[in-house]
């Protein structure tokens, strides 16, 4: 499998960029991860970098990807971050979101914790996306607001699940796998990106792009035209599949 990839991260107006991303390519198995750290005083930066790197290495060591394997990787990362907080007082309170995907045998596996997102596009249209673990998403689920209201909701940053704390139930949500073909695309991003770029605009910009770099840059222009005053770190990883394995 071959994927055209472009990635970008920016601190926004914050003094520290607590977003992190990692891209792995082991034996043609691509894995992408984007993490958005929480906690301030550089704690979020430490948590997000650690989580992103360990997602890549954990998935690489799985061999065949399975739902159970992904859950084990993410639980191990969560336990590691909790243990580090117990060891060192200065990093207590560090947390991070995480969203990731891995391509294996012409399928995409994807999963998330928190409100960093993945979008999957087929034939130029949004096919599937992750669901935020947030108060705002809960309000959507029970019918108190629409999905589009999340971007302006004051509770959108109140998260129900993040890595680095005790979590009831599964640490991450693993979604159904999707078969991929050349031309399919994925976008992983932190909330500092998706708050300013609408899903319909992601589709429009994908349709007029020949490369992942063009696609991401079109969307970054939209973001920069909308931000004002103080704004958060933002990170995006875009990938367009150019070739799949002929034999799996």
ABEGO torsion letter per residue (X at the ends): XBBBBBBBBBAEABABBABBBBBBBBGGBBBBBBBBBBGEGGAAAAAAAAAAAAAAAAAAAAEBBBAAAAAAAAAAAAAAAAAAAAABAAABGBBBBBBBBBBBGGBBBBBBBEABBBBBBBGGBBABBBBBBBAAAAAAAAGABBAAAAAABAAAABBABBBGBBBBEBABBBBBBBBBBBGBBBBBBBAAAAAABBAAAAAAAAAABABAAAAAAAAAAAAAAABBEBBBBBBBBBBBBABBBABX
